[in-house]
Amino acid sequence: MSRGKNNYSIIIEVVRKIPRGKVATYGQIARLAGLPGQARQVGYALHRLPSHSDVPWQRVINSQGRISFPPDSVAWNMQKSILHSEGIHFDRNETVSLAKYQWKPR
């Protein structure tokens, strides 16, 4: 990625590339941003987004294929609803199939 940019900017650039109907994990975004092992930093960057942001934060989930917000919280329900509207389905354990939906950039 571009030198001279702060880590959060680089993370956001990567998240913007996740296509509709696909998800990526926090760790995957960290690796693609050149920050291997810094999955938490991805979470911090997304948490800092303003509420009106057009960054597709909802497409980032954890490595188990789950939404990281507490189940049935407002944020969890919002993320699940947006992902569902993008064609991403959850199994009965509230898990997304990474084999089916994980973004595989070239």
N, CA and C atoms as a LAMMPS dump frame, in Angstrom:
ITEM: TIMESTEP
0
ITEM: NUMBER OF ATOMS
318
ITEM: BOX BOUNDS ff ff ff
-5.0000000000000000e+02 5.0000000000000000e+02
-5.0000000000000000e+02 5.0000000000000000e+02
-5.0000000000000000e+02 5.0000000000000000e+02
ITEM: ATOMS id mol type element x y z
1 1 1 N 0.833 -1.195 0
2 1 2 C 0 0 0
3 1 3 C 0.869 1.247 0
4 2 1 N 0.246 2.382 -0.07
5 2 2 C 0.964 3.652 -0.186
6 2 3 C 1.741 3.985 1.07
7 3 1 N 3 4.384 0.879
8 3 2 C 3.808 4.831 2.009
9 3 3 C 3.356 6.223 2.413
10 4 1 N 3.507 6.538 3.683
11 4 2 C 3.167 7.87 4.152
12 4 3 C 1.737 8.005 4.639
13 5 1 N 0.901 7.044 4.353
14 5 2 C -0.48 7.103 4.849
15 5 3 C -0.537 6.454 6.218
16 6 1 N -1.464 6.932 7.043
17 6 2 C -1.569 6.275 8.342
18 6 3 C -2.298 4.939 8.179
19 7 1 N -2.121 4.068 9.15
20 7 2 C -2.679 2.717 9.061
21 7 3 C -4.181 2.719 8.868
22 8 1 N -4.893 3.623 9.547
23 8 2 C -6.343 3.64 9.416
24 8 3 C -6.753 3.973 7.99
25 9 1 N -6.082 4.899 7.356
26 9 2 C -6.402 5.254 5.966
27 9 3 C -6.194 4.065 5.04
28 10 1 N -5.113 3.34 5.255
29 10 2 C -4.83 2.167 4.425
30 10 3 C -5.895 1.098 4.641
31 11 1 N -6.271 0.874 5.89
32 11 2 C -7.325 -0.099 6.207
33 11 3 C -8.619 0.283 5.502
34 12 1 N -8.996 1.532 5.575
35 12 2 C -10.243 1.987 4.947
36 12 3 C -10.187 1.799 3.437
37 13 1 N -9.035 2.054 2.818
38 13 2 C -8.872 1.821 1.369
39 13 3 C -9.166 0.371 1.024
40 14 1 N -8.661 -0.548 1.839
41 14 2 C -8.875 -1.976 1.586
42 14 3 C -10.348 -2.324 1.78
43 15 1 N -10.956 -1.861 2.858
44 15 2 C -12.366 -2.181 3.131
45 15 3 C -13.26 -1.678 1.993
46 16 1 N -12.95 -0.53 1.431
47 16 2 C -13.743 0.013 0.313
48 16 3 C -13.737 -0.906 -0.909
49 17 1 N -12.754 -1.787 -1.015
50 17 2 C -12.64 -2.677 -2.177
51 17 3 C -13.476 -3.948 -2.053
52 18 1 N -13.997 -4.232 -0.866
53 18 2 C -14.798 -5.455 -0.684
54 18 3 C -16.089 -5.297 -1.482
55 19 1 N -16.338 -6.176 -2.443
56 19 2 C -17.546 -6.023 -3.257
57 19 3 C -18.829 -6.405 -2.518
58 20 1 N -19.912 -5.837 -2.976
59 20 2 C -21.245 -6.19 -2.463
60 20 3 C -21.429 -7.699 -2.608
61 21 1 N -21.995 -8.311 -1.585
62 21 2 C -22.237 -9.749 -1.621
63 21 3 C -21.055 -10.58 -1.143
64 22 1 N -20.001 -9.914 -0.673
65 22 2 C -18.822 -10.606 -0.151
66 22 3 C -18.482 -10.042 1.213
67 23 1 N -17.741 -10.818 1.999
68 23 2 C -17.258 -10.378 3.302
69 23 3 C -15.76 -10.625 3.376
70 24 1 N -15.12 -9.987 4.329
71 24 2 C -13.707 -10.214 4.625
72 24 3 C -13.566 -10.269 6.134
73 25 1 N -12.532 -10.923 6.599
74 25 2 C -12.297 -10.985 8.037
75 25 3 C -11.375 -9.837 8.45
76 26 1 N -11.39 -9.543 9.731
77 26 2 C -10.522 -8.491 10.259
78 26 3 C -9.057 -8.814 9.944
79 27 1 N -8.677 -10.066 10.153
80 27 2 C -7.301 -10.471 9.883
81 27 3 C -6.938 -10.371 8.412
82 28 1 N -7.876 -10.72 7.549
83 28 2 C -7.654 -10.612 6.108
84 28 3 C -7.416 -9.168 5.708
85 29 1 N -8.223 -8.262 6.235
86 29 2 C -8.053 -6.84 5.923
87 29 3 C -6.693 -6.359 6.429
88 30 1 N -6.305 -6.778 7.628
89 30 2 C -5.003 -6.383 8.176
90 30 3 C -3.874 -6.853 7.248
91 31 1 N -3.934 -8.093 6.81
92 31 2 C -2.891 -8.612 5.907
93 31 3 C -2.858 -7.827 4.599
94 32 1 N -4.016 -7.587 4.007
95 32 2 C -4.081 -6.858 2.739
96 32 3 C -3.606 -5.415 2.887
97 33 1 N -3.73 -4.873 4.092
98 33 2 C -3.278 -3.502 4.359
99 33 3 C -1.794 -3.459 4.725
100 34 1 N -1.143 -4.623 4.717
101 34 2 C 0.268 -4.669 5.084
102 34 3 C 0.503 -4.633 6.573
103 35 1 N -0.502 -5.06 7.338
104 35 2 C -0.438 -5.031 8.802
105 35 3 C -0.757 -6.415 9.376
106 36 1 N -0.015 -7.444 8.952
107 36 2 C -0.342 -8.798 9.432
108 36 3 C -0.315 -8.877 10.956
109 37 1 N -1.27 -9.623 11.491
110 37 2 C -1.345 -9.794 12.933
111 37 3 C -1.992 -8.638 13.67
112 38 1 N -2.523 -7.674 12.942
113 38 2 C -3.11 -6.491 13.581
114 38 3 C -4.61 -6.364 13.285
115 39 1 N -5.31 -7.48 13.412
116 39 2 C -6.747 -7.494 13.162
117 39 3 C -7.495 -6.501 14.058
118 40 1 N -7.059 -6.352 15.291
119 40 2 C -7.739 -5.409 16.196
120 40 3 C -7.668 -3.984 15.68
121 41 1 N -6.554 -3.657 15.029
122 41 2 C -6.427 -2.306 14.487
123 41 3 C -7.493 -2.058 13.415
124 42 1 N -7.866 -3.094 12.684
125 42 2 C -8.951 -2.972 11.703
126 42 3 C -10.243 -2.621 12.43
127 43 1 N -10.517 -3.316 13.52
128 43 2 C -11.708 -3.016 14.31
129 43 3 C -11.693 -1.591 14.838
130 44 1 N -10.543 -1.138 15.307
131 44 2 C -10.445 0.234 15.809
132 44 3 C -10.705 1.243 14.688
133 45 1 N -10.152 0.98 13.503
134 45 2 C -10.345 1.896 12.374
135 45 3 C -11.821 1.974 11.99
136 46 1 N -12.488 0.834 11.953
137 46 2 C -13.907 0.828 11.584
138 46 3 C -14.762 1.484 12.665
139 47 1 N -14.382 1.292 13.907
140 47 2 C -15.125 1.903 15.014
141 47 3 C -15.072 3.43 14.943
142 48 1 N -14.001 3.967 14.402
143 48 2 C -13.833 5.422 14.315
144 48 3 C -14.585 6.06 13.147
145 49 1 N -15.182 5.256 12.282
146 49 2 C -15.904 5.822 11.143
147 49 3 C -17.087 6.661 11.616
148 50 1 N -17.344 7.787 10.961
149 50 2 C -18.539 8.555 11.32
150 50 3 C -19.801 7.776 10.924
151 51 1 N -20.883 8.039 11.596
152 51 2 C -22.124 7.291 11.348
153 51 3 C -22.631 7.442 9.919
154 52 1 N -22.309 8.512 9.247
155 52 2 C -22.779 8.752 7.875
156 52 3 C -21.795 8.236 6.818
157 53 1 N -20.779 7.512 7.225
158 53 2 C -19.74 7.034 6.317
159 53 3 C -20.301 6.089 5.253
160 54 1 N -19.709 6.147 4.068
161 54 2 C -20.107 5.22 3.008
162 54 3 C -19.139 4.036 2.888
163 55 1 N -18.239 3.898 3.843
164 55 2 C -17.322 2.747 3.879
165 55 3 C -18.156 1.511 4.239
166 56 1 N -18.027 0.422 3.478
167 56 2 C -18.858 -0.767 3.743
168 56 3 C -18.353 -1.603 4.925
169 57 1 N -18.368 -0.999 6.094
170 57 2 C -17.898 -1.63 7.333
171 57 3 C -18.61 -2.947 7.619
172 58 1 N -19.854 -3.041 7.178
173 58 2 C -20.669 -4.218 7.499
174 58 3 C -20.108 -5.481 6.86
175 59 1 N -19.245 -5.344 5.877
176 59 2 C -18.695 -6.501 5.167
177 59 3 C -17.493 -7.118 5.877
178 60 1 N -17.124 -6.574 7.022
179 60 2 C -15.996 -7.112 7.786
180 60 3 C -16.549 -7.869 8.992
181 61 1 N -16.184 -9.151 9.052
182 61 2 C -16.662 -10.027 10.125
183 61 3 C -15.463 -10.769 10.725
184 62 1 N -15.704 -11.555 11.76
185 62 2 C -14.571 -12.229 12.395
186 62 3 C -14.2 -13.527 11.67
187 63 1 N -13.108 -14.118 12.089
188 63 2 C -12.561 -15.28 11.386
189 63 3 C -13.423 -16.537 11.522
190 64 1 N -14.395 -16.516 12.416
191 64 2 C -15.338 -17.638 12.528
192 64 3 C -16.565 -17.428 11.649
193 65 1 N -16.595 -16.324 10.886
194 65 2 C -17.74 -16.042 10.026
195 65 3 C -18.897 -15.408 10.778
196 66 1 N -18.601 -14.811 11.909
197 66 2 C -19.648 -14.205 12.745
198 66 3 C -19.492 -12.69 12.827
199 67 1 N -20.598 -12.043 13.092
200 67 2 C -20.605 -10.612 13.395
201 67 3 C -20.008 -10.458 14.791
202 68 1 N -19.171 -9.456 14.965
203 68 2 C -18.465 -9.304 16.242
204 68 3 C -19.225 -8.522 17.311
205 69 1 N -20.298 -7.857 16.947
206 69 2 C -21.105 -7.161 17.96
207 69 3 C -21.827 -8.195 18.819
208 70 1 N -22.235 -7.819 20.031
209 70 2 C -23.003 -8.754 20.862
210 70 3 C -24.288 -9.187 20.14
211 71 1 N -24.56 -10.497 20.121
212 71 2 C -25.767 -10.99 19.439
213 71 3 C -27.024 -10.263 19.902
214 72 1 N -27.839 -9.941 18.928
215 72 2 C -29.128 -9.269 19.127
216 72 3 C -29.013 -7.836 19.632
217 73 1 N -27.806 -7.264 19.615
218 73 2 C -27.684 -5.828 19.922
219 73 3 C -28.167 -5.046 18.697
220 74 1 N -28.391 -3.761 18.861
221 74 2 C -28.824 -2.919 17.746
222 74 3 C -27.804 -2.99 16.611
223 75 1 N -26.517 -2.869 16.947
224 75 2 C -25.465 -2.894 15.919
225 75 3 C -25.406 -4.254 15.221
226 76 1 N -25.542 -5.336 15.976
227 76 2 C -25.532 -6.688 15.404
228 76 3 C -26.69 -6.849 14.419
229 77 1 N -27.878 -6.447 14.842
230 77 2 C -29.051 -6.556 13.97
231 77 3 C -28.906 -5.7 12.718
232 78 1 N -28.328 -4.506 12.86
233 78 2 C -28.128 -3.632 11.715
234 78 3 C -27.157 -4.275 10.724
235 79 1 N -26.03 -4.778 11.222
236 79 2 C -25.042 -5.383 10.338
237 79 3 C -25.63 -6.607 9.632
238 80 1 N -26.327 -7.442 10.368
239 80 2 C -26.928 -8.634 9.761
240 80 3 C -27.948 -8.244 8.695
241 81 1 N -28.758 -7.249 8.987
242 81 2 C -29.771 -6.806 8.038
243 81 3 C -29.143 -6.268 6.743
244 82 1 N -28.087 -5.465 6.885
245 82 2 C -27.423 -4.927 5.697
246 82 3 C -26.791 -6.056 4.882
247 83 1 N -26.104 -6.97 5.555
248 83 2 C -25.49 -8.086 4.841
249 83 3 C -26.55 -8.933 4.138
250 84 1 N -27.65 -9.189 4.816
251 84 2 C -28.738 -9.96 4.213
252 84 3 C -29.263 -9.249 2.961
253 85 1 N -29.386 -7.918 3.027
254 85 2 C -29.873 -7.159 1.867
255 85 3 C -28.886 -7.206 0.701
256 86 1 N -27.62 -7.513 0.998
257 86 2 C -26.593 -7.636 -0.041
258 86 3 C -26.484 -9.072 -0.554
259 87 1 N -27.364 -9.948 -0.08
260 87 2 C -27.383 -11.321 -0.566
261 87 3 C -26.562 -12.309 0.236
262 88 1 N -26.108 -11.905 1.399
263 88 2 C -25.317 -12.791 2.248
264 88 3 C -26.25 -13.467 3.243
265 89 1 N -26.171 -14.777 3.282
266 89 2 C -27.057 -15.543 4.156
267 89 3 C -26.296 -16.122 5.338
268 90 1 N -27.003 -16.243 6.436
269 90 2 C -26.462 -16.79 7.675
270 90 3 C -27.072 -18.161 7.911
271 91 1 N -26.288 -19.075 8.495
272 91 2 C -26.849 -20.369 8.847
273 91 3 C -27.578 -20.251 10.181
274 92 1 N -28.103 -21.339 10.676
275 92 2 C -28.893 -21.249 11.914
276 92 3 C -28.045 -20.929 13.134
277 93 1 N -26.723 -21.027 13.009
278 93 2 C -25.818 -20.631 14.09
279 93 3 C -25.367 -19.187 13.94
280 94 1 N -26.044 -18.435 13.068
281 94 2 C -25.725 -17.023 12.81
282 94 3 C -24.303 -16.848 12.27
283 95 1 N -23.89 -17.79 11.429
284 95 2 C -22.563 -17.771 10.835
285 95 3 C -22.678 -17.634 9.323
286 96 1 N -21.762 -16.867 8.738
287 96 2 C -21.665 -16.71 7.294
288 96 3 C -20.657 -17.754 6.792
289 97 1 N -20.962 -18.423 5.706
290 97 2 C -20.021 -19.373 5.119
291 97 3 C -18.882 -18.601 4.454
292 98 1 N -17.694 -18.667 5.055
293 98 2 C -16.547 -17.998 4.452
294 98 3 C -16.157 -18.676 3.14
295 99 1 N -16.386 -19.978 3.042
296 99 2 C -16.086 -20.685 1.796
297 99 3 C -16.91 -20.111 0.642
298 100 1 N -18.113 -19.691 0.929
299 100 2 C -19.012 -19.175 -0.105
300 100 3 C -18.896 -17.661 -0.296
301 101 1 N -18.792 -16.915 0.785
302 101 2 C -18.92 -15.454 0.704
303 101 3 C -17.633 -14.66 0.904
304 102 1 N -16.534 -15.331 1.288
305 102 2 C -15.327 -14.539 1.559
306 102 3 C -14.747 -13.973 0.272
307 103 1 N -14.424 -12.701 0.334
308 103 2 C -13.796 -11.981 -0.772
309 103 3 C -12.421 -12.558 -1.026
310 104 1 N -12.144 -12.82 -2.285
311 104 2 C -10.836 -13.344 -2.686
312 104 3 C -10.251 -12.404 -3.738
313 105 1 N -9.584 -11.325 -3.271
314 105 2 C -9.014 -10.389 -4.246
315 105 3 C -7.894 -11.049 -5.046
316 106 1 N -7.692 -10.555 -6.238
317 106 2 C -6.628 -11.105 -7.096
318 106 3 C -5.278 -10.662 -6.634
